Structure formats: C-alpha cells, structure tokens
Amino acid sequence: MRIADDQLKKFILDSNLVTKADISSAEKVATEEKRTLAEALIAGGYLTEDDMRRVESYVLGIPFVSLKDIKIEFEILSLIPEPVARTHNIIAFKKNEFTLEVAMLDTADLPAIDFIKKKVGLKILPRLTDTESMRGALRQYQKNLKDEFGDIIMRDASALKIVAEADGEEASEADLKKMAEDLPVVRIVDTLLRHAIIQGASDIHIEPMENEVLVRYRIDGILNDAMKLPKIAAGTIVARLKVLSNLKLDQKRLPQDGRFKMEMDGQKVAFRVSMLPVYFGEKVVMRLLRENRTGFSLEGIGFHGSTLERIHKATRATTGIILVTGPTGSGKSTTLYTVLDLLNTPEVNISTVEDPIEYQMARVNQTQVKPDIGFTFAAGLRSLMRQDPDIIMVGEIRDQETASLAINAALTGHLVLATVHTNSSSGTVARLIDMGIESFLLVSTLRVAIGQRLVRKLADDKIGYVLSKAERDELANHVNMDLVLNTLKEEKIVKDDATWNDITFYHPKEKGQTEDGYVGRMGIHEVLEMSPTIKDMVMAHKTGDEIEIQARKEGMLTMMEDGIYKAARGLTSIEEVLRVISE
C-alpha cells in the first residue's frame, strides 16, 4: 500500500515538514523523472528515508517500532531465514499463539509477507521501522548462530573425547563408522554446514592444527576464520564427512574426493568434498553449490551497455565459440549457465560435458567427466557430436585435443560455449594458439571472449565521497576515464553535462550493517569481439597486448574500467576493484 501523491502533499504541508517552495520543486522533479513525490522528496534531500517511513506510518495507520537495543529471541528471529530477511529488510520480533509481528522498511513488499505467512502459518502484522533498527536486528543473526554453535560444541565435546580415547592406535572401518554416526558429531557437522549456508559461504575449510581444528568460511571471495574446535574433534568430524560423501573411512594416506547433498529451507545445496592428508591429520575443503538457481539474467550478473549487446549478438549466431575466461572462482560457470538459460528453448538440443555439474538445468543434457575411467572432456565432446546437438557447453578447455574438438564442433554448425583459464579476454587468443590451434581456424570460429572477475558489492550503509583531482589522475594511469564517463552518460546513469565532480563514489562502512561493509558479489567484465581488424591481427600473430589496444580503440571497456563504472554507480568501491584486479 502506497500513499497517493496528493494525500502525501497535503499531510506534509499541514505538518510543516517541508516548505511549499520545496514541495513545488520536488513535484517538478517527480514529473520530469517520472518518480513518485516521495522518491523526489528523498532524492532532493528534503526528507530522509526514515522521515518518510514515519510519515507513511502516521498516514497509513501502520504502527512504527524501534528495535534499537532490543534483543530478539533466536526462536522468533530464525522464523525468517537470514537471506530472506536481508533481501527484503524484514525481521520477526514478537510472536504469540496466533500472530507474528514483523518489522519492515517497506510494508508494500507483499511477496515477502505472503512467503512468511505460508512458512509460519500465522497472521502477519507488519510494522514500519527505521534503517538503524533493521541493521541492528540483522546483526543479531550472526551473533545468535555463533552462540548456538558454541553451545553445541561445549555440550558435545566431552562425548567426542570419550569416543576418541576409546579409539585404539588404529580404528577399524567399523569403529570409524560407529564414531561418525554418534549423535554429538552428527549435530556438530550439521550445524557447521547449516551455519555456512546461512552465511552465504562458497567454501568450507576444516584444517587440523597441532592443538586445535580451525574452521574457515570463504564468504564473498574472502576466507574468514569462523571458529576453532577442540583437537579431539578432528577425527570424528572427518569420519562423519567421509560417511556423508561415501568415501573410504580407513584411507588416511591418499587424497579422496566425494560429494553429498542437503536441503535447508527449501534450498538444495550440493557439497563437493576434497580430503587431503596433511601433517596433523586430514584437511577437508568443501565447495558449496546451490542447486536449482534460476532467474539469472545477464544484466543481473553485471553486464550492461555495449558489453551486453556484444554477448546478445554472439548468442544470436547458430555457429561459433563463446569463451568465458578468468581464474578459479571468478564466476565463469554462472555466466555460462546464464547464457545457456537464454538459449534454452524447445527448438534446440543442448548438451554439456562438465567437471563437476554445478547447476542442474531442465531440458539440458548434462554429462559429468570421470578422468579415472578415461571419460575426459575430449572423450565426452567426441560422444556429444553423435548426439545431434545444436548447442554444446564444454566445462573447461584444458588441452589441445579438447580445443581442437571444440573448434571442429563450431566449424560443423554448432554453437559452442566453453571456459578457459587466462587472465584477460585478449590473452585467450594467445592461449588457444599456444595449445596448437591454427590462427585461421580460430578467427573463423571465435565470436567473443569474455574476461571476468568478481567484486564484492557495497552494503546500503556505504559512505559517499567525491574523487579528488590527484585520485582521478592516479586512476587515469590505468583506465580511460573519459570512456567510463561517456559510458555512464550513454546509459543515462548521469546527466549529459556531468563531470567527475558530480559523481559520488563510496567507501564501505566497517562494523556497520555488515562486518566489513560488503554484502554479496557481482561481476566486472571485458568482452572482446572478433572484429575484422582483430581477426587480421590474429592472423598476423600479434601479441595479446596489441590486440587489447585495438579492442579498446573499438570501444571495449577493460575489466578495470568496468569496475570503475560500477563504483561510479555506487555498486562497489574503487578499493575493491583494485584489490581484485591486482590479485
């Protein structure tokens, strides 16, 4: 439910919150920019967002609550999963037999209210709150989870110790299996995995040390210490994870790889498990792969303007190769799956050969390679060619044989999507030629090469500033600042007469809404299109640097320039872009 502009104007004038002249100015902006009066008043600085919420509360008759310094019971707080709470800015804070009171920043968010009503089966009573209350309440999720985990460890550590002391010099497989199914270790591992999912971790590291076991989570690309467990817990936790992954319990001297799944709050998560013998035991690293993730769009993962158009142009072709390049963990698979999702129509047959299958997609025939039995990317690709495909995705081009087969598939009337490990889009050409691909075949098939990295997104409580001349000059040594500014103007992000002095950049606010001022990640990209000039340069065996210079002349934004563009939009910070590009 929203307040009509006329109703809002009357109330604000009656209460003398804003002058009549300022209201007139805001109305003019609202008409020109097709905004509501409320949005124009906030954008013009006449009222803050929290002021407007208090007005809404009064006019609409919705109670306003402040949650500052209020400790919410974990049983009530956890009725709304943390990802939902953060995405929709909604917190459960009071409950009785029939109703659940929720504090929101936007009571018109009906899908969120409907989701919670279905989940808890109670009548939902929405209340408006302020931004500071919301930040404080969201921080309570992390504290409560850590408290909960600590309680479980303290409660169950003694039971683990008894099992371990009874464990002779070398436990048999049957003994290890019995240990792994003991209730304390089951609870510890389950909570550890649940905590990682709620925190949005992409990887879990369990590292045995001399006197303790260190657990670390990789969140938004950064590895953080999550907790330290008693040393005595190491063997039983590893045994439990081996049981879940169907690995050999008594094999401790060789590396092992496995996989298992769990479901939480309707979300299926696959865990890819790697065990490695180290000095103090076995180190476990688990990659979390969230399944059935749909609804991705190229715009949603960070593509825009000319970079977006170049990819759409490549996907409209029925033959050729689209390559995505970058280091491990740079979001290559997500980009490929997003492109596949666009191409996934009833008229085409799509087949993939992957290692591993990260997302499951309807109507796509996905094949997992198994190198230990000789089923490699090359063998899988060779078999796929006999399956009448229209579109083929190759998880990774690692060698000459796979590269040659991908090129031949593109030459014989197929659209091929693949990843390759290089540092930039222009370096992709040199990498494939190093693999032994003839340059004339490459220029005939390669449509675009997409280079990418992932940067962390700023939380809402970011701190604004304007670049000084010295800072602009320093950035100009690495990026074409004029091109970035023109891109912002072309995409109507800033006004046509804007200068860098008119554009606000942001720093993260540490210890604010989040621990480090960031939440989630997005891509920064460069898209190299094989223009006639670049094809000639490839045929003339020009270097990757020379190809990049030409691509920039043809309007390609480099990854760093795309990062500065996104920093200028307030999506990330310049420090974060420089950190990622320099790694």
Long-range contacts (C-beta under 8 A, 24 or more apart in sequence): 1-60, 1-107, 1-108, 2-36, 2-38, 2-108, 3-38, 3-55, 3-56, 3-59, 3-60, 5-30, 5-36, 5-37, 5-38, 7-59, 8-37, 8-38, 8-55, 8-59, 9-37, 11-55, 11-58, 11-59, 12-41, 12-55, 17-47, 17-51, 17-55, 18-46, 18-47, 22-46, 49-105, 49-131, 50-130, 50-131, 50-132, 53-105, 53-128, 53-129, 53-130, 54-128, 56-107, 56-128, 57-128, 60-107, 62-107, 62-126, 62-127, 62-128, 63-127, 63-128, 64-127, 64-128, 64-129, 65-93, 65-101, 65-103, 65-127, 65-128, 65-129, 65-133, 66-129, 66-130, 66-133, 67-91, 67-93, 67-103, 67-129, 67-133, 67-134, 67-136, 67-137, 68-132, 68-133, 68-136, 69-136, 70-137, 71-140, 72-137, 72-140, 74-144, 74-147, 74-148, 76-100, 77-137, 77-140, 77-141, 77-144, 78-141, 78-144, 79-116, 79-119, 79-120, 80-116, 80-119, 81-198, 81-265, 82-138, 82-141, 82-198, 83-198, 83-200, 84-112, 84-115, 84-116, 85-137, 85-138, 85-141, 86-138, 86-519, 88-112, 89-134, 90-116, 91-129, 91-134, 91-137, 91-138, 92-116, 92-120, 93-137, 95-122, 98-122, 98-123, 99-123, 99-124, 99-125, 100-124, 100-125, 101-125, 101-127, 102-126, 102-127, 103-127, 103-128, 103-129, 103-133, 103-134, 103-137, 104-128, 104-129, 105-129, 105-131, 105-134, 131-460, 131-461, 135-461, 135-512, 135-513, 138-513, 139-513, 141-198, 142-199, 142-515, 145-195, 145-198, 145-199, 146-227, 148-191, 149-191, 149-192, 149-195, 149-227, 150-227, 152-187, 152-188, 152-191, 153-188, 153-227, 153-229, 153-230, 153-233, 155-184, 156-183, 156-184, 156-185, 156-187, 156-188, 157-184, 157-229, 157-230, 157-232, 157-233, 159-183, 159-184, 160-184, 160-185, 160-188, 160-230, 160-232, 160-233, 160-236, 161-230, 161-232, 163-236, 164-232, 164-235, 164-236, 167-235, 171-250, 172-250, 173-248, 173-249, 173-250, 176-239, 176-242, 176-249, 176-250, 177-239, 177-243, 177-249, 179-235, 179-236, 179-239, 180-236, 180-239, 180-240, 180-242, 180-243, 180-249, 181-240, 181-243, 182-236, 184-236, 185-233, 185-236, 185-237, 185-239, 185-240, 186-240, 188-229, 188-233, 188-237, 188-240, 189-237, 189-240, 189-241, 189-244, 192-237, 193-262, 193-271, 194-264, 195-226, 196-226, 196-288, 197-264, 197-267, 197-269, 197-288, 199-226, 200-520, 201-288, 202-287, 202-288, 202-329, 203-285, 203-286, 203-287, 203-288, 204-284, 204-285, 204-286, 204-288, 205-283, 205-284, 205-285, 206-237, 206-238, 206-241, 206-283, 206-284, 206-285, 206-286, 207-278, 207-283, 208-234, 208-278, 208-280, 208-281, 208-282, 208-283, 209-280, 210-280, 213-237, 220-456, 220-518, 220-519, 220-520, 220-521, 221-329, 221-454, 221-456, 221-521, 221-580, 222-456, 222-516, 234-280, 234-281, 234-282, 235-281, 237-284, 238-275, 238-281, 238-282, 238-284, 241-273, 241-275, 241-284, 241-286, 242-275, 244-271, 244-273, 245-271, 245-273, 247-273, 247-275, 252-277, 252-281, 252-282, 253-277, 259-356, 261-291, 268-292, 272-356, 289-356, 289-358, 289-359, 291-359, 291-360, 292-359, 292-360, 293-359, 294-341, 296-334, 296-337, 296-338, 296-341, 297-338, 298-338, 298-339, 298-342, 301-331, 301-334, 301-335, 301-338, 301-522, 301-523, 302-522, 302-523, 302-524, 302-525, 302-562, 302-566, 303-523, 303-525, 303-527, 304-491, 304-565, 305-487, 305-490, 305-491, 306-487, 306-527, 306-555, 306-556, 306-557, 307-525, 307-526, 307-527, 307-557, 307-562, 310-448, 310-527, 310-529, 311-339, 311-448, 311-450, 311-527, 313-447, 313-529, 314-447, 314-448, 314-529, 315-339, 315-342, 315-343, 315-415, 317-415, 317-447, 318-390, 318-413, 318-415, 319-410, 319-411, 319-413, 319-414, 319-415, 319-445, 320-410, 320-415, 320-416, 320-445, 320-446, 320-447, 321-406, 321-407, 321-410, 321-416, 321-417, 321-418, 321-445, 321-446, 321-447, 322-415, 322-416, 322-417, 322-418, 322-447, 322-448, 322-450, 323-397, 323-418, 323-419, 323-420, 323-428, 323-446, 323-448, 323-449, 323-450, 324-417, 324-418, 324-419, 324-420, 324-450, 324-452, 325-419, 325-420, 325-421, 325-422, 325-423, 325-424, 325-425, 325-427, 325-428, 325-449, 325-450, 325-451, 325-452, 326-419, 326-421, 326-422, 326-423, 326-451, 326-452, 326-453, 327-421, 327-423, 327-453, 328-421, 329-454, 330-452, 330-453, 330-454, 331-452, 331-453, 331-454, 331-521, 331-523, 332-419, 332-452, 333-358, 333-359, 333-395, 333-419, 335-450, 335-452, 335-523, 336-393, 336-417, 336-418, 336-419, 337-361, 339-417, 340-364, 340-391, 340-393, 340-417, 343-391, 343-415, 348-390, 348-391, 349-387, 349-388, 349-389, 349-390, 349-391, 350-389, 350-390, 350-391, 350-392, 350-393, 351-384, 351-387, 351-389, 351-391, 351-392, 351-393, 352-392, 352-393, 352-394, 352-395, 353-377, 353-380, 353-381, 353-384, 353-392, 353-393, 353-394, 353-395, 354-393, 354-395, 355-395, 355-396, 369-395, 376-402, 377-402, 378-402, 378-405, 381-405, 381-406, 381-409, 385-409, 385-412, 389-414, 390-414, 390-415, 391-415, 391-416, 391-417, 392-416, 392-417, 393-417, 393-418, 394-418, 394-419, 395-419, 396-420, 396-421, 397-432, 397-435, 399-435, 400-435, 400-436, 400-437, 403-432, 403-435, 403-436, 403-437, 404-436, 404-437, 407-437, 407-441, 407-442, 407-445, 410-445, 411-441, 411-444, 411-445, 416-445, 422-451, 423-451, 424-451, 424-526, 424-544, 424-548, 424-559, 425-449, 425-450, 425-451, 425-526, 425-527, 425-528, 425-548, 425-551, 425-556, 426-451, 426-528, 426-544, 426-545, 426-547, 426-548, 426-551, 427-451, 427-544, 428-528, 429-538, 429-544, 429-547, 430-543, 430-544, 433-538, 433-541, 439-538, 439-539, 439-541, 440-539, 442-538, 443-530, 443-535, 443-538, 443-539, 446-530, 447-529, 447-530, 448-527, 448-528, 448-529, 448-530, 449-527, 449-528, 450-525, 450-526, 450-527, 450-528, 451-525, 451-526, 451-527, 451-528, 451-559, 452-523, 452-524, 452-525, 452-526, 452-559, 453-523, 453-524, 453-559, 453-580, 453-581, 454-521, 454-522, 454-523, 454-524, 454-580, 455-521, 455-522, 455-523, 455-524, 455-563, 455-566, 455-572, 455-576, 455-577, 455-580, 456-518, 456-519, 456-520, 456-521, 456-572, 456-576, 457-518, 457-519, 457-520, 457-521, 457-522, 457-571, 457-572, 458-506, 458-508, 458-517, 458-518, 458-519, 458-570, 458-571, 458-572, 458-573, 459-508, 459-509, 459-512, 459-513, 459-514, 459-517, 459-518, 459-519, 460-513, 461-509, 461-512, 461-513, 461-517, 462-506, 462-507, 462-508, 462-509, 462-517, 462-570, 462-573, 463-506, 463-507, 463-508, 463-509, 464-504, 464-505, 464-506, 464-570, 465-504, 465-505, 465-506, 465-507, 466-500, 466-501, 466-503, 466-504, 466-505, 467-500, 467-503, 467-505, 472-500, 475-564, 475-574, 478-560, 479-558, 479-560, 479-561, 479-564, 480-552, 480-561, 481-564, 483-552, 483-555, 483-557, 483-561, 484-557, 484-561, 484-564, 484-565, 484-568, 487-557, 487-565, 488-565, 488-568, 488-569, 493-568, 493-569, 494-568, 503-568, 504-570, 505-567, 505-568, 505-570, 505-573, 505-574, 506-567, 506-570, 506-573, 507-573, 507-575, 508-573, 508-575, 508-576, 518-576, 522-566, 522-571, 522-572, 524-559, 524-560, 524-562, 524-563, 524-566, 524-577, 524-580, 525-557, 525-559, 525-562, 526-556, 526-557, 526-558, 526-559, 526-561, 526-562, 527-556, 528-556, 529-554, 529-556
